[in-house]
């Protein structure tokens, strides 16, 4: 999640047709059908959809203060390699100048951008999935992990680790928040005690949730690898199925078992998965909380549009709910 101040700086330029002078200036580096660019969403990146020779593509760009060019270039390299192994990913295409990543200086700031063709298929909510679909979902993650184990790219070493994520989270814990600080310390110590064997620890997606997947008859396409990091492979299962664990699902849930069955078609499942899911969920919740706190950097008032006021309130509510849950657990 980007900072609200960054989001508002760019999204305030969107016109009634869904275009923006910021996106248009950036897209000058690629081939675009005239008048086709439209706003899609803003979250970790700004995303616009457009047509190039009649085919749908996505422009994705980030403020240089949010993401560095090197991190985006490493991701582009990884996506191209994954595509070569047969993993269905949204792979960046070169600009007119032949670059996968373009850096554009504008009156609104400096932005790093990539363009990818749209993946054909459908997206689903978790309640729409039957056990067969959970198995397919798990198989897609297992296939991705099996490929990532073989990734030779030197850039992979530049991806963050779980320690990097928690050290970053520590910067956004409020002063005097003893319960949150204790949660961070205990989570760090418990994770540090886990073995980091080659078959259980490596490069993972980190956000293999349904909004990052496109389902087709023959495959599940992966939209991005923004958060690709070094963690335990089992953590990716815990993060992907977060909505299930919000329901306090235990290790015997049929949907989890179907997911794991699919995963095991491509690589072994950590025998300690069930017992470690709560710890990985605590890690994920800490990281999400810190990102929400970081994002809420703008004082939003009546002069701002309703969508921004609503978003600001949702972030505040999310942070408050998490703080209350941790404090309640420790009283």
C-alpha positions in Angstrom: 0.0 0.0 0.0 1.5 3.3 -1.0 1.2 6.5 1.1 -2.1 8.3 0.8 -0.2 11.5 0.0 1.5 9.8 -3.0 -1.8 8.3 -4.1 -3.7 11.6 -3.9 -0.9 13.5 -5.7 -1.4 11.3 -8.8 -5.0 10.2 -8.5 -6.2 13.9 -8.2 -5.1 14.3 -11.9 -7.5 11.7 -13.2 -10.1 13.2 -15.5 -13.8 12.3 -16.1 -12.8 9.7 -18.8 -10.4 7.9 -16.4 -7.2 9.2 -18.0 -4.4 11.1 -16.3 -1.6 13.4 -17.6 0.9 11.5 -15.4 0.0 8.1 -16.9 -0.1 9.5 -20.4 3.4 11.0 -20.1 4.8 7.7 -18.8 3.0 5.7 -21.5 4.7 7.8 -24.2 7.6 5.3 -23.7 5.4 2.4 -25.1 3.1 2.0 -28.1 -0.5 2.9 -27.1 -3.7 3.2 -29.1 -4.8 6.8 -29.0 -7.3 7.6 -26.3 -7.4 4.1 -24.8 -5.8 4.6 -21.4 -8.0 4.3 -18.4 -7.5 4.2 -14.6 -7.7 0.7 -13.1 -6.6 1.0 -9.5 -4.1 2.4 -7.0 -2.7 0.3 -4.2 1.0 -0.7 -4.0 1.3 0.7 -7.6 -0.7 2.9 -9.9 -2.3 0.7 -12.5 -3.9 1.8 -15.8 -5.4 -0.4 -18.6 -4.9 0.5 -22.3 -4.8 -1.0 -25.7 -1.8 -1.5 -28.0 -2.7 -2.6 -31.5 -6.1 -3.5 -30.1 -4.8 -5.8 -27.4 -5.3 -5.0 -23.7 -2.2 -4.1 -21.6 -1.6 -2.8 -18.1 0.7 0.1 -17.2 2.0 -0.2 -13.7 4.1 2.5 -12.2 5.4 3.5 -8.7 6.7 6.8 -7.3 10.5 6.5 -6.8 10.0 7.3 -3.1 7.9 4.2 -2.8 9.9 1.7 -4.8 13.4 1.8 -6.3 14.1 1.0 -9.9 16.4 -1.8 -9.0 13.7 -3.7 -7.1 11.3 -3.4 -10.1 14.1 -4.4 -12.5 14.8 -7.5 -10.4 11.1 -8.4 -10.5 11.0 -8.0 -14.3 14.0 -10.3 -14.7 12.3 -12.9 -12.4 9.0 -12.7 -14.3 10.8 -13.2 -17.7 12.6 -16.2 -16.3 9.5 -17.7 -14.9 7.7 -17.3 -18.2 10.6 -19.3 -19.8 10.0 -22.2 -17.4 6.3 -22.4 -18.4 4.9 -20.6 -15.3 2.0 -18.4 -16.6 2.9 -14.9 -15.5 2.1 -11.3 -16.6 5.6 -10.7 -18.1 6.8 -7.1 -18.8 7.2 -6.1 -22.5 9.9 -3.8 -23.7 9.3 -0.1 -24.3 9.9 1.6 -27.7 13.5 2.1 -26.5 13.9 -1.6 -25.7 13.7 -1.2 -21.9 11.7 -3.4 -19.6 11.7 -0.7 -16.9 11.4 3.0 -17.8 12.1 5.9 -15.4 10.1 9.1 -16.1 10.6 12.4 -14.5 7.5 14.6 -14.4 6.0 17.6 -12.7 4.4 15.1 -10.2 7.6 13.3 -9.3 9.9 10.6 -10.7 8.2 7.2 -11.5 9.4 3.8 -12.5 7.1 1.9 -14.8 6.5 -1.4 -16.6 3.9 -2.6 -19.1 2.5 -6.1 -19.3 -0.1 -7.7 -21.6 -3.4 -8.5 -19.9 -3.8 -12.2 -18.9 -7.0 -13.8 -20.3 -9.2 -15.4 -17.7 -11.5 -14.8 -14.7 -11.0 -13.8 -11.0 -12.9 -15.3 -8.1 -13.7 -14.6 -4.5 -12.8 -17.4 -2.0 -16.4 -18.3 -1.4 -16.8 -19.1 -5.1 -14.2 -21.9 -5.0 -15.1 -25.6 -4.6 -12.6 -28.2 -3.4 -11.4 -28.8 -6.9 -10.5 -25.1 -7.3 -8.7 -25.1 -4.0 -6.6 -28.0 -5.2 -5.8 -26.1 -8.5 -4.9 -23.1 -6.4 -2.5 -25.1 -4.3 -1.0 -26.8 -7.4 -0.3 -23.4 -8.9 1.6 -22.3 -5.8 3.5 -25.6 -5.6 4.5 -25.3 -9.3 5.7 -21.7 -8.6 7.8 -22.7 -5.6 9.3 -25.6 -7.5 10.4 -23.2 -10.3 11.7 -20.5 -7.8 13.9 -23.2 -6.2 15.7 -23.3 -9.6 15.9 -19.6 -10.2 19.6 -18.7 -11.0 19.2 -15.0 -11.3 21.7 -13.0 -9.2 19.0 -10.4 -8.6 17.1 -12.9 -6.4 19.6 -12.2 -3.6 18.4 -8.6 -3.5 14.9 -9.6 -2.4 14.0 -8.9 1.2 13.9 -11.5 3.9 11.4 -12.0 6.8 13.8 -10.1 9.0 13.8 -7.2 6.6 10.0 -7.1 6.8 9.9 -7.1 10.6 12.7 -4.5 10.9 10.7 -2.3 8.5 7.5 -3.0 10.6 9.3 -1.9 13.8 9.6 1.6 12.3 5.9 2.1 12.3 4.9 0.8 15.7 3.5 3.7 17.7 5.6 5.0 20.7 4.3 3.4 23.9 2.6 0.5 22.1 4.0 -2.1 24.5 1.7 -4.9 23.3 2.7 -4.4 19.7 6.4 -4.2 20.6 6.1 -7.4 22.5 4.3 -9.1 19.7 7.1 -8.0 17.3 9.8 -9.3 19.7 8.1 -12.7 20.3 7.4 -13.2 16.6 11.0 -12.4 15.7 12.4 -14.8 18.2 10.0 -17.6 17.3 10.8 -17.2 13.6 14.5 -17.1 14.3 14.2 -20.5 16.0 12.8 -22.2 12.9 15.3 -24.1 10.7 16.0 -22.6 7.2 16.6 -25.8 5.3 16.8 -25.7 1.5 13.6 -27.7 1.0 11.6 -25.5 3.4 13.0 -22.0 3.0 13.5 -19.9 -0.1 12.0 -17.4 -2.5 8.2 -17.1 -2.2 5.5 -15.0 -3.7 4.3 -13.5 -0.4 0.9 -12.4 -1.8 -0.6 -15.4 -3.6 -4.1 -14.3 -2.9 -7.0 -14.5 -5.3 -6.7 -10.8 -6.4 -3.3 -11.6 -7.9 -4.5 -14.6 -9.9 -6.3 -15.0 -13.2 -8.0 -18.4 -13.8 -8.2 -20.1 -17.1 -9.3 -23.6 -18.2 -5.7 -24.8 -18.5 -3.8 -22.7 -15.9 -3.8 -20.0 -13.2 -2.0 -16.9 -14.3 0.1 -14.8 -11.8 -0.2 -11.1 -12.1 2.8 -9.8 -10.2 5.7 -10.6 -7.9 6.0 -7.3 -6.1 6.5 -8.7 -2.7 8.6 -11.7 -3.6 10.8 -12.4 -0.5 12.9 -15.0 1.3 10.7 -16.9 3.8 9.5 -20.4 4.5 7.5 -21.9 1.7 4.8 -22.8 4.2 4.4 -19.1 4.9 3.1 -18.6 1.4 0.3 -21.1 2.1 -0.6 -19.3 5.3 -0.6 -15.9 3.5 -2.5 -17.2 0.5 -5.3 -18.7 2.6 -5.5 -15.8 5.0 -9.3 -15.5 4.5 -9.7 -19.1 5.7 -7.7 -18.6 8.9 -9.7 -15.5 9.7 -12.5 -18.0 10.3 -10.2 -19.8 12.8 -9.9 -22.7 10.4 -7.9 -25.6 11.8 -5.5 -28.0 10.0 -8.4 -30.4 9.2 -10.4 -28.0 7.1 -11.2 -29.7 3.8 -10.4 -26.6 1.8 -6.9 -26.4 3.3 -6.4 -30.1 2.7 -7.4 -29.8 -0.9 -5.0 -26.8 -1.3 -2.2 -28.8 0.2 -3.0 -31.9 -1.9 -2.6 -29.8 -5.0 0.6 -28.2 -3.8 2.1 -31.6 -3.1 1.7 -32.5 -6.8 4.8 -30.4 -7.4 6.8 -30.4 -4.2 6.8 -31.7 -0.7 4.7 -30.0 2.0 6.4 -29.0 5.2 5.4 -31.6 7.8 5.1 -28.9 10.4 2.7 -26.7 8.3 -0.3 -26.9 10.5 1.5 -26.0 13.7 3.4 -23.1 12.1 0.5 -21.4 10.3 -0.4 -19.3 13.4 3.2 -18.0 13.6 3.3 -17.1 9.9 -0.1 -15.4 10.2 1.3 -13.3 13.0 4.2 -12.3 10.8 1.8 -11.4 8.0 -0.5 -9.4 10.3 2.4 -7.4 11.7 3.7 -6.5 8.2 0.2 -5.5 7.0 -0.4 -3.4 10.1 2.9 -1.5 9.6 2.0 -0.9 5.9 -1.3 0.5 6.9 0.2 2.9 9.4 2.8 4.0 6.9 0.1 4.6 4.2 -2.0 6.8 6.5 0.3 9.8 6.2 -2.2 12.3 4.9 -4.6 14.3 7.0 -7.8 13.8 5.1 -10.6 16.3 5.5 -13.9 17.5 4.0 -12.0 19.1 1.1 -11.0 15.7 -0.2 -13.2 13.4 -2.3 -15.4 10.8 -0.7 -13.4 7.8 -2.0 -10.3 9.2 -0.3 -12.1 9.9 3.0 -13.6 6.4 2.9 -10.2 4.8 2.3 -8.5 6.8 5.0 -11.2 5.6 7.5 -10.9 2.0 6.4 -7.1 2.2 7.0 -7.7 3.7 10.5 -10.3 1.1 11.3 -8.0 -1.7 10.2 -5.1 -0.5 12.3 -7.3 0.1 15.3 -8.8 -3.4 15.1 -5.4 -5.0 14.9 -4.1 -3.0 17.8 -7.1 -3.9 19.9 -6.7 -7.6 19.1 -3.1 -7.7 20.2 -3.8 -5.7 23.4 -6.8 -7.9 24.2 -4.7 -11.0 23.8 -2.1 -9.7 26.2 -4.4 -8.4 29.0 
